Amino acid sequence: MQIHLKTLGCRLNEAELETWAQAFQAKGHTVTRNLHDANLVVLNSCAVTQDAVKKSKQLIRRVHRDNPAAKLVVSGCYATLNQTEAEQLMGVDLIVGNQDKNQLVEKVLSELNLDSMPAMSTEPGEVSLFSRGRQRAFVKVQDGCRYRCTFCIVTVARGEERSRSIQEVVDEINALHAQGIQEAIITGVHLGGYGSDIDSNLVELIQAILDQTEIPRLRMGSLEPWELPEGFFVLFENPRLMPHLHLPLQSGSDSVLRRMARRCKTAEFAELVAKARATIPHFNITTDIIVGFPGETEEEWRESYDYIKNIGFGHIHIFSYSPREGTKAAGLPNPIGNDIKRQRSRALHELAENLKQTFIAENIGTQAAVLWEGQSEILENGLTRFFGYTPNYLRVACDVDSGTALENRILPASLLQAEVGFVKAKIS
């Protein structure tokens, strides 16, 4: 059976997709990049914003329109929070809620009466990750969150915290490395809460991965800036742990953070950033910011803007607040008008670009080990341009003679100059 996998939303959704791909292959099925070839389509939906809900519904309809003969399975946060609505969408054959994601492959094969061919699972075949053009893999290590930020619907959709065992994670990363994967990115809804339910913690997990695997690069996904265990930043002294953290700040105003029910004050966040940058030169800190949260006064907005400017970020994901039914923030007084939200968003985008260019400039003239990816393009001069990422997650490009193979290799490069969308580099 040919299976096509699609996802919207976070890295955790991407990690789940890869787990399903491996499990379907173990049952003897094939993962295809071509939707039209598929007998079965599995879609991992998103509901983090109202726009994400809209996009999830649009994608479900488009998949069914483009391949009406394929069985269509929908999972993820939209399907979990809006199960009745999702079940009624044209073409949907099965809904698998977040609580059953770990059994998705088994449920799909049994409830849709799809034949498995386990004898084929021992035969060599194209690895699902590479069939989707990947040199890195997302590895889900935990799900759920025990906190309730007032704007967040994901914690409602994902439920309580559940951690995978250290051995299970280590085994998965070793298997991925054996398939040729060079970088593993560990992800979770509340990654910093890893181990809260199994008497462990994130430091123990990372240390075990570094000790018991040989994968060249390990990276962490989005990490809430609180509850980081003792010894966390010492881990980055190992060069296999990439010096990049995505720490969602959400606002640079403490009074707004209190209304959001965030667990980290601005002074504590600044201390974390200082520790990271003291550990590794050019440590890249990226973040999320919500503009126009209910009640955000002009004074709070200026306070937030100035704080963000002072901290400096390598990249900022900017969201204009939109109310989500089922969250406490949806009922907060003094909503911000769309004109003000657009104005603040534009100002923050300009600041974010300036901060990004400043960080890039600080890296020009340095050398970095780059993981070169499959994405490439042929230039008019006959050279081939390859793209890749530095350890601190700068996107770089290198022009080489046609026929030079860089894909999935880690090679040192000199960072030469900033271009639009990447940094020009030369293989050292």
VOVO-716399 format. One record per residue (C-alpha): y, x, z; residue number from 1. Coordinates in Angstrom, 3 decimals, m for minus. Example, Ala and Ser with C-alpha at 12.3 -4.5 7.8 and 13.67 -1.06 7.14 Angstrom:
residues 2
+----------+----------+----------+-----+
:        v :        u :        w : pos :
+----------+----------+----------+-----+
:   m4.500 :   12.300 :    7.800 :   1 :
:   m1.060 :   13.670 :    7.140 :   2 :
+----------+----------+----------+-----+
***
This chain:
residues 428
+----------+----------+----------+-----+
:        v :        u :        w : pos :
+----------+----------+----------+-----+
:    0.000 :    0.000 :    0.000 :   1 :
:    3.509 :    1.225 :   m0.885 :   2 :
:    6.007 :    0.923 :    1.990 :   3 :
:    9.786 :    1.204 :    1.757 :   4 :
:   11.786 :    1.838 :    4.960 :   5 :
:   15.471 :    1.066 :    5.452 :   6 :
:   17.807 :    1.374 :    8.420 :   7 :
:   21.317 :    0.555 :    9.522 :   8 :
:   23.094 :    1.948 :   12.540 :   9 :
:   22.352 :    4.742 :   14.962 :  10 :
:   20.240 :    7.886 :   14.943 :  11 :
:   17.791 :    6.131 :   17.220 :  12 :
:   17.081 :    3.649 :   14.433 :  13 :
:   16.518 :    6.608 :   12.105 :  14 :
:   14.114 :    8.212 :   14.582 :  15 :
:   12.139 :    4.975 :   14.853 :  16 :
:   11.940 :    4.759 :   11.074 :  17 :
:   10.394 :    8.214 :   10.889 :  18 :
:    7.859 :    7.361 :   13.601 :  19 :
:    6.820 :    4.263 :   11.644 :  20 :
:    6.569 :    6.288 :    8.448 :  21 :
:    4.162 :    8.722 :   10.086 :  22 :
:    2.111 :    5.858 :   11.571 :  23 :
:    1.852 :    3.983 :    8.279 :  24 :
:    0.683 :    7.175 :    6.571 :  25 :
:   m1.905 :    7.734 :    9.286 :  26 :
:   m3.267 :    4.300 :    8.366 :  27 :
:   m3.636 :    5.408 :    4.755 :  28 :
:   m0.481 :    3.893 :    3.259 :  29 :
:    2.270 :    5.556 :    1.214 :  30 :
:    5.986 :    5.697 :    1.947 :  31 :
:    8.124 :    5.263 :   m1.170 :  32 :
:   11.840 :    5.831 :   m1.724 :  33 :
:   11.855 :    3.232 :   m4.500 :  34 :
:   12.392 :   m0.304 :   m3.219 :  35 :
:   11.033 :   m1.825 :   m6.444 :  36 :
:    7.665 :   m0.060 :   m6.009 :  37 :
:    7.130 :   m1.395 :   m2.486 :  38 :
:    4.580 :   m3.989 :   m1.390 :  39 :
:    6.123 :   m3.970 :    2.085 :  40 :
:    9.705 :   m3.355 :    3.238 :  41 :
:   10.548 :   m2.626 :    6.884 :  42 :
:   14.231 :   m2.900 :    7.820 :  43 :
:   15.615 :   m1.613 :   11.127 :  44 :
:   18.765 :   m3.656 :   11.750 :  45 :
:   21.910 :   m3.073 :   13.806 :  46 :
:   24.209 :   m5.250 :   15.912 :  47 :
:   26.559 :   m2.779 :   17.575 :  48 :
:   29.559 :   m4.600 :   16.064 :  49 :
:   30.080 :   m7.956 :   14.370 :  50 :
:   30.474 :   m6.044 :   11.106 :  51 :
:   27.053 :   m4.453 :   11.676 :  52 :
:   25.553 :   m7.932 :   12.086 :  53 :
:   27.124 :   m8.973 :    8.773 :  54 :
:   25.817 :   m5.852 :    7.022 :  55 :
:   22.328 :   m6.408 :    8.439 :  56 :
:   22.209 :   m9.930 :    7.021 :  57 :
:   23.574 :   m8.753 :    3.677 :  58 :
:   20.961 :   m6.001 :    3.479 :  59 :
:   18.119 :   m8.413 :    4.267 :  60 :
:   19.273 :  m10.742 :    1.494 :  61 :
:   19.714 :   m7.876 :   m0.980 :  62 :
:   16.260 :   m6.436 :   m0.279 :  63 :
:   14.638 :   m9.810 :   m0.870 :  64 :
:   16.673 :  m10.367 :   m4.036 :  65 :
:   15.778 :   m6.929 :   m5.459 :  66 :
:   12.070 :   m7.176 :   m4.621 :  67 :
:   11.114 :  m10.790 :   m3.839 :  68 :
:    7.375 :  m10.041 :   m4.102 :  69 :
:    7.385 :   m7.560 :   m1.216 :  70 :
:    6.609 :   m8.581 :    2.351 :  71 :
:    9.756 :   m8.124 :    4.464 :  72 :
:    9.670 :   m7.116 :    8.142 :  73 :
:   12.891 :   m6.953 :   10.167 :  74 :
:   13.279 :   m5.183 :   13.504 :  75 :
:   16.198 :   m3.704 :   15.436 :  76 :
:   19.082 :   m5.046 :   17.474 :  77 :
:   20.239 :   m7.789 :   15.079 :  78 :
:   16.714 :   m9.190 :   14.822 :  79 :
:   16.306 :   m9.022 :   18.603 :  80 :
:   19.590 :  m10.680 :   19.535 :  81 :
:   19.520 :  m13.237 :   16.711 :  82 :
:   15.790 :  m13.827 :   16.243 :  83 :
:   15.983 :  m17.489 :   15.187 :  84 :
:   18.733 :  m16.797 :   12.656 :  85 :
:   16.899 :  m13.755 :   11.261 :  86 :
:   13.618 :  m15.661 :   10.920 :  87 :
:   15.361 :  m18.256 :    8.771 :  88 :
:   16.813 :  m15.764 :    6.289 :  89 :
:   15.252 :  m15.972 :    2.839 :  90 :
:   12.282 :  m13.663 :    2.387 :  91 :
:   11.751 :  m12.587 :    6.010 :  92 :
:    8.019 :  m12.596 :    6.801 :  93 :
:    7.994 :  m11.103 :   10.307 :  94 :
:   10.441 :  m10.272 :   13.098 :  95 :
:    9.510 :   m7.451 :   15.479 :  96 :
:   11.861 :   m7.326 :   18.469 :  97 :
:   12.947 :   m4.102 :   20.140 :  98 :
:   10.511 :   m4.749 :   22.990 :  99 :
:    7.617 :   m4.480 :   20.508 : 100 :
:    8.882 :   m1.606 :   18.365 : 101 :
:    6.230 :    0.776 :   19.663 : 102 :
:    3.562 :   m1.550 :   18.240 : 103 :
:    5.404 :   m2.363 :   14.999 : 104 :
:    2.889 :   m0.799 :   12.627 : 105 :
:   m0.089 :   m2.472 :   14.327 : 106 :
:    1.697 :   m5.853 :   14.456 : 107 :
:    2.687 :   m5.650 :   10.800 : 108 :
:   m0.803 :   m4.785 :    9.599 : 109 :
:   m2.508 :   m7.427 :   11.729 : 110 :
:   m0.069 :  m10.347 :   11.577 : 111 :
:    0.602 :  m10.019 :    7.848 : 112 :
:   m3.108 :   m9.412 :    7.105 : 113 :
:   m2.422 :   m6.161 :    5.272 : 114 :
:   m5.471 :   m4.008 :    4.694 : 115 :
:   m5.519 :   m0.471 :    6.109 : 116 :
:   m7.445 :    2.424 :    4.631 : 117 :
:   m7.919 :    4.822 :    7.566 : 118 :
:  m10.311 :    7.023 :    5.610 : 119 :
:   m7.360 :    8.223 :    3.543 : 120 :
:   m5.450 :    9.416 :    6.576 : 121 :
:   m7.321 :   12.714 :    6.575 : 122 :
:   m6.408 :   13.491 :    2.969 : 123 :
:   m3.337 :   15.622 :    2.245 : 124 :
:   m0.326 :   13.679 :    1.062 : 125 :
:    3.426 :   13.884 :    0.801 : 126 :
:    4.996 :   13.939 :    4.246 : 127 :
:    7.165 :   10.871 :    4.808 : 128 :
:   10.150 :   12.908 :    5.947 : 129 :
:   10.241 :   14.979 :    2.797 : 130 :
:    9.641 :   11.929 :    0.615 : 131 :
:   13.010 :   10.756 :    1.946 : 132 :
:   14.601 :   14.166 :    1.344 : 133 :
:   14.843 :   15.524 :    4.854 : 134 :
:   14.779 :   18.976 :    6.426 : 135 :
:   15.476 :   17.688 :    9.925 : 136 :
:   13.871 :   14.899 :   11.914 : 137 :
:   15.102 :   12.528 :   14.603 : 138 :
:   12.769 :   12.284 :   17.590 : 139 :
:   13.158 :    9.310 :   19.913 : 140 :
:   12.547 :   10.360 :   23.526 : 141 :
:   13.764 :    7.290 :   25.424 : 142 :
:   14.967 :    3.727 :   24.940 : 143 :
:   17.122 :    1.331 :   26.921 : 144 :
:   20.037 :    1.811 :   29.305 : 145 :
:   20.560 :    0.808 :   32.941 : 146 :
:   24.340 :    0.727 :   32.563 : 147 :
:   26.440 :   m2.130 :   31.235 : 148 :
:   29.594 :   m0.906 :   29.542 : 149 :
:   31.620 :   m4.066 :   29.037 : 150 :
:   31.906 :   m3.692 :   25.237 : 151 :
:   28.258 :   m2.800 :   24.535 : 152 :
:   25.690 :   m5.270 :   23.219 : 153 :
:   23.100 :   m2.559 :   22.548 : 154 :
:   22.054 :   m2.314 :   26.203 : 155 :
:   21.309 :   m6.044 :   26.111 : 156 :
:   19.283 :   m5.669 :   22.915 : 157 :
:   17.403 :   m2.548 :   24.018 : 158 :
:   16.519 :   m3.522 :   27.596 : 159 :
:   15.670 :   m1.255 :   30.527 : 160 :
:   15.191 :    2.495 :   30.322 : 161 :
:   11.804 :    3.750 :   29.158 : 162 :
:   11.053 :    7.446 :   28.663 : 163 :
:    8.300 :    9.074 :   26.640 : 164 :
:    6.250 :   11.757 :   28.369 : 165 :
:    7.277 :   15.377 :   27.851 : 166 :
:    3.871 :   16.183 :   26.369 : 167 :
:    4.145 :   13.368 :   23.831 : 168 :
:    7.550 :   14.620 :   22.676 : 169 :
:    6.348 :   18.232 :   22.503 : 170 :
:    3.304 :   17.192 :   20.452 : 171 :
:    5.461 :   15.248 :   17.996 : 172 :
:    7.860 :   18.147 :   17.488 : 173 :
:    4.976 :   20.571 :   16.962 : 174 :
:    3.512 :   18.196 :   14.372 : 175 :
:    6.861 :   17.919 :   12.591 : 176 :
:    7.296 :   21.690 :   12.580 : 177 :
:    3.810 :   22.098 :   11.115 : 178 :
:    4.942 :   19.811 :    8.278 : 179 :
:    7.888 :   22.095 :    7.539 : 180 :
:   10.652 :   20.441 :    9.545 : 181 :
:   13.143 :   23.071 :   10.718 : 182 :
:   15.322 :   21.036 :   13.072 : 183 :
:   14.513 :   18.280 :   15.550 : 184 :
:   17.250 :   16.016 :   16.885 : 185 :
:   16.292 :   14.277 :   20.099 : 186 :
:   17.779 :   10.821 :   20.518 : 187 :
:   17.857 :    7.878 :   22.907 : 188 :
:   20.018 :    4.908 :   23.860 : 189 :
:   20.951 :    6.714 :   27.089 : 190 :
:   19.702 :   10.228 :   26.436 : 191 :
:   21.164 :   11.591 :   29.670 : 192 :
:   19.014 :    9.098 :   31.568 : 193 :
:   15.807 :   10.579 :   30.164 : 194 :
:   13.107 :   10.732 :   32.812 : 195 :
:   14.691 :    8.311 :   35.289 : 196 :
:   11.513 :    6.225 :   35.144 : 197 :
:    8.970 :    9.076 :   35.062 : 198 :
:   10.340 :   11.460 :   37.711 : 199 :
:   11.752 :   13.912 :   35.181 : 200 :
:   15.115 :   14.704 :   33.564 : 201 :
:   16.721 :   15.920 :   30.365 : 202 :
:   16.796 :   19.587 :   31.386 : 203 :
:   13.025 :   19.568 :   32.017 : 204 :
:   12.458 :   17.982 :   28.617 : 205 :
:   14.646 :   20.435 :   26.687 : 206 :
:   13.188 :   23.427 :   28.516 : 207 :
:    9.644 :   22.256 :   27.762 : 208 :
:   10.459 :   21.836 :   24.059 : 209 :
:   11.951 :   25.339 :   23.930 : 210 :
:    8.943 :   26.783 :   25.779 : 211 :
:    6.134 :   24.883 :   24.075 : 212 :
:    7.322 :   24.622 :   20.469 : 213 :
:    8.499 :   27.125 :   17.893 : 214 :
:   10.742 :   24.815 :   15.882 : 215 :
:   13.744 :   26.980 :   14.924 : 216 :
:   16.461 :   24.470 :   15.760 : 217 :
:   16.781 :   21.782 :   18.415 : 218 :
:   19.759 :   19.453 :   18.573 : 219 :
:   20.736 :   16.571 :   20.845 : 220 :
:   21.993 :   13.235 :   19.592 : 221 :
:   24.712 :   11.157 :   21.221 : 222 :
:   24.838 :   11.845 :   24.959 : 223 :
:   26.822 :    9.871 :   27.517 : 224 :
:   29.076 :   12.287 :   29.453 : 225 :
:   27.698 :   11.591 :   32.908 : 226 :
:   24.569 :   12.325 :   34.945 : 227 :
:   23.916 :   15.608 :   33.158 : 228 :
:   21.306 :   17.421 :   35.288 : 229 :
:   21.945 :   20.687 :   37.078 : 230 :
:   21.441 :   23.617 :   34.727 : 231 :
:   22.223 :   21.605 :   31.596 : 232 :
:   24.659 :   24.042 :   29.999 : 233 :
:   22.490 :   27.060 :   30.841 : 234 :
:   20.035 :   25.700 :   28.270 : 235 :
:   22.476 :   26.556 :   25.470 : 236 :
:   22.015 :   30.256 :   26.153 : 237 :
:   18.854 :   29.840 :   24.072 : 238 :
:   20.025 :   30.196 :   20.437 : 239 :
:   17.479 :   27.593 :   19.270 : 240 :
:   19.468 :   24.863 :   21.058 : 241 :
:   22.366 :   24.047 :   18.755 : 242 :
:   25.908 :   24.346 :   20.234 : 243 :
:   27.019 :   20.828 :   19.361 : 244 :
:   27.307 :   17.750 :   21.567 : 245 :
:   28.403 :   14.250 :   20.640 : 246 :
:   29.930 :   12.949 :   23.887 : 247 :
:   31.335 :    9.404 :   23.507 : 248 :
:   34.667 :    9.297 :   25.338 : 249 :
:   35.758 :    5.814 :   24.100 : 250 :
:   39.288 :    6.170 :   25.576 : 251 :
:   41.520 :    8.875 :   26.964 : 252 :
:   43.041 :    6.499 :   29.532 : 253 :
:   41.363 :    6.137 :   32.917 : 254 :
:   42.595 :    2.565 :   33.375 : 255 :
:   41.043 :    1.549 :   30.032 : 256 :
:   37.833 :    3.373 :   30.964 : 257 :
:   37.658 :    1.302 :   34.159 : 258 :
:   37.898 :   m1.933 :   32.150 : 259 :
:   35.159 :   m0.588 :   29.900 : 260 :
:   33.011 :    0.175 :   32.997 : 261 :
:   32.547 :    3.741 :   31.796 : 262 :
:   31.077 :    6.156 :   34.365 : 263 :
:   33.131 :    9.226 :   33.394 : 264 :
:   36.812 :    9.800 :   34.130 : 265 :
:   39.010 :   11.888 :   31.865 : 266 :
:   39.171 :   14.801 :   34.325 : 267 :
:   35.366 :   14.934 :   34.521 : 268 :
:   35.091 :   14.777 :   30.729 : 269 :
:   37.533 :   17.679 :   30.359 : 270 :
:   35.450 :   19.689 :   32.825 : 271 :
:   32.300 :   19.113 :   30.730 : 272 :
:   34.080 :   20.243 :   27.585 : 273 :
:   35.347 :   23.371 :   29.351 : 274 :
:   31.821 :   24.226 :   30.520 : 275 :
:   30.439 :   23.843 :   27.007 : 276 :
:   33.113 :   26.017 :   25.435 : 277 :
:   32.726 :   28.646 :   28.145 : 278 :
:   28.999 :   28.842 :   27.389 : 279 :
:   29.127 :   29.326 :   23.605 : 280 :
:   32.108 :   30.311 :   21.413 : 281 :
:   33.036 :   27.613 :   18.858 : 282 :
:   30.953 :   24.989 :   20.677 : 283 :
:   31.552 :   21.761 :   18.728 : 284 :
:   32.386 :   18.643 :   20.752 : 285 :
:   32.522 :   15.394 :   18.769 : 286 :
:   33.181 :   11.924 :   20.146 : 287 :
:   33.638 :    8.157 :   19.716 : 288 :
:   36.926 :    6.378 :   20.398 : 289 :
:   37.637 :    2.634 :   20.544 : 290 :
:   41.206 :    1.617 :   19.742 : 291 :
:   42.702 :   m1.731 :   20.680 : 292 :
:   40.437 :   m2.507 :   23.633 : 293 :
:   41.593 :   m5.723 :   25.377 : 294 :
:   44.695 :   m5.111 :   27.458 : 295 :
:   45.375 :   m1.629 :   26.002 : 296 :
:   49.103 :   m1.253 :   26.607 : 297 :
:   51.398 :    1.025 :   24.648 : 298 :
:   51.488 :    3.366 :   27.645 : 299 :
:   47.681 :    3.484 :   27.838 : 300 :
:   47.458 :    4.101 :   24.104 : 301 :
:   49.917 :    7.023 :   24.284 : 302 :
:   48.052 :    8.411 :   27.301 : 303 :
:   44.785 :    8.219 :   25.361 : 304 :
:   46.286 :    9.756 :   22.216 : 305 :
:   47.787 :   12.689 :   24.125 : 306 :
:   44.546 :   13.311 :   26.021 : 307 :
:   42.496 :   13.347 :   22.805 : 308 :
:   44.988 :   15.737 :   21.216 : 309 :
:   44.845 :   18.040 :   24.241 : 310 :
:   41.028 :   18.138 :   24.391 : 311 :
:   40.560 :   18.746 :   20.659 : 312 :
:   37.459 :   17.485 :   18.865 : 313 :
:   35.544 :   18.712 :   15.847 : 314 :
:   35.096 :   15.134 :   14.659 : 315 :
:   35.944 :   11.653 :   15.935 : 316 :
:   34.230 :    8.370 :   15.086 : 317 :
:   36.972 :    5.760 :   15.385 : 318 :
:   36.276 :    2.073 :   15.975 : 319 :
:   38.778 :   m0.760 :   16.156 : 320 :
:   37.623 :   m3.020 :   18.958 : 321 :
:   35.939 :   m6.242 :   17.897 : 322 :
:   34.558 :   m8.722 :   20.440 : 323 :
:   30.790 :   m9.125 :   20.680 : 324 :
:   29.454 :  m12.378 :   22.038 : 325 :
:   27.348 :  m11.733 :   25.118 : 326 :
:   29.473 :   m8.841 :   26.410 : 327 :
:   31.910 :   m8.961 :   29.324 : 328 :
:   34.729 :   m7.481 :   27.230 : 329 :
:   34.647 :  m10.478 :   24.885 : 330 :
:   36.129 :  m12.557 :   27.697 : 331 :
:   38.777 :  m10.088 :   28.870 : 332 :
:   42.418 :  m11.240 :   28.699 : 333 :
:   45.220 :   m9.840 :   26.537 : 334 :
:   43.419 :   m9.116 :   23.248 : 335 :
:   45.210 :   m6.695 :   20.942 : 336 :
:   46.499 :   m7.976 :   17.597 : 337 :
:   45.012 :   m6.661 :   14.363 : 338 :
:   48.317 :   m5.147 :   13.209 : 339 :
:   48.556 :   m3.016 :   16.356 : 340 :
:   44.884 :   m2.030 :   16.086 : 341 :
:   45.389 :   m0.939 :   12.464 : 342 :
:   48.491 :    1.037 :   13.406 : 343 :
:   46.731 :    2.857 :   16.231 : 344 :
:   43.650 :    3.455 :   14.101 : 345 :
:   45.730 :    5.072 :   11.347 : 346 :
:   47.505 :    7.313 :   13.840 : 347 :
:   44.215 :    8.380 :   15.405 : 348 :
:   42.603 :    9.058 :   12.017 : 349 :
:   45.481 :   11.393 :   11.179 : 350 :
:   45.112 :   13.177 :   14.510 : 351 :
:   41.328 :   13.402 :   14.107 : 352 :
:   41.694 :   15.054 :   10.692 : 353 :
:   44.188 :   17.574 :   12.066 : 354 :
:   41.881 :   18.409 :   14.979 : 355 :
:   38.925 :   18.768 :   12.609 : 356 :
:   40.833 :   21.158 :   10.357 : 357 :
:   41.933 :   23.175 :   13.384 : 358 :
:   38.318 :   23.527 :   14.523 : 359 :
:   37.200 :   24.528 :   11.023 : 360 :
:   39.976 :   27.124 :   10.831 : 361 :
:   38.741 :   28.662 :   14.082 : 362 :
:   35.339 :   29.158 :   12.439 : 363 :
:   36.580 :   30.725 :    9.186 : 364 :
:   35.643 :   34.390 :    9.029 : 365 :
:   32.593 :   33.996 :   11.256 : 366 :
:   28.926 :   34.187 :   10.335 : 367 :
:   26.430 :   31.410 :   11.004 : 368 :
:   22.756 :   30.701 :   10.372 : 369 :
:   22.774 :   27.736 :    7.970 : 370 :
:   19.935 :   25.277 :    7.442 : 371 :
:   20.192 :   24.611 :    3.706 : 372 :
:   19.270 :   21.130 :    2.600 : 373 :
:   17.852 :   19.599 :   m0.545 : 374 :
:   21.178 :   18.153 :   m1.625 : 375 :
:   22.589 :   20.230 :   m4.465 : 376 :
:   24.666 :   19.872 :   m7.615 : 377 :
:   24.960 :   21.804 :  m10.883 : 378 :
:   28.481 :   23.126 :  m11.473 : 379 :
:   30.215 :   23.520 :  m14.823 : 380 :
:   29.841 :   27.316 :  m14.631 : 381 :
:   26.074 :   26.950 :  m14.447 : 382 :
:   25.814 :   27.796 :  m10.761 : 383 :
:   24.030 :   25.527 :   m8.287 : 384 :
:   25.851 :   24.343 :   m5.176 : 385 :
:   23.696 :   23.862 :   m2.082 : 386 :
:   24.833 :   22.131 :    1.108 : 387 :
:   23.752 :   22.767 :    4.669 : 388 :
:   24.825 :   22.759 :    8.305 : 389 :
:   25.759 :   25.505 :   10.747 : 390 :
:   24.381 :   25.434 :   14.304 : 391 :
:   27.639 :   23.824 :   15.498 : 392 :
:   27.322 :   21.176 :   12.791 : 393 :
:   29.875 :   22.222 :   10.204 : 394 :
:   28.929 :   21.109 :    6.692 : 395 :
:   28.987 :   24.110 :    4.386 : 396 :
:   28.388 :   24.747 :    0.686 : 397 :
:   27.243 :   27.830 :   m1.170 : 398 :
:   27.218 :   28.448 :   m4.941 : 399 :
:   24.210 :   30.436 :   m6.180 : 400 :
:   22.603 :   31.345 :   m9.482 : 401 :
:   20.468 :   28.660 :  m11.066 : 402 :
:   16.869 :   29.071 :   m9.941 : 403 :
:   17.765 :   30.383 :   m6.484 : 404 :
:   15.796 :   28.413 :   m3.895 : 405 :
:   17.668 :   27.646 :   m0.681 : 406 :
:   16.229 :   24.258 :    0.293 : 407 :
:   14.847 :   24.122 :    3.830 : 408 :
:   15.594 :   27.786 :    4.517 : 409 :
:   17.676 :   29.090 :    7.404 : 410 :
:   19.837 :   31.940 :    6.144 : 411 :
:   22.950 :   33.649 :    7.520 : 412 :
:   26.190 :   32.884 :    5.719 : 413 :
:   29.823 :   33.930 :    5.989 : 414 :
:   32.276 :   31.046 :    6.300 : 415 :
:   35.055 :   31.711 :    3.787 : 416 :
:   37.460 :   28.794 :    3.451 : 417 :
:   37.888 :   25.079 :    4.036 : 418 :
:   37.392 :   22.725 :    1.107 : 419 :
:   37.523 :   18.937 :    0.925 : 420 :
:   34.446 :   17.694 :    2.755 : 421 :
:   32.855 :   21.095 :    3.457 : 422 :
:   33.384 :   24.776 :    4.226 : 423 :
:   32.838 :   27.246 :    1.384 : 424 :
:   30.295 :   29.865 :    2.421 : 425 :
:   28.546 :   32.921 :    0.993 : 426 :
:   25.023 :   34.033 :    1.792 : 427 :
:   25.351 :   37.171 :    3.925 : 428 :
+----------+----------+----------+-----+
***
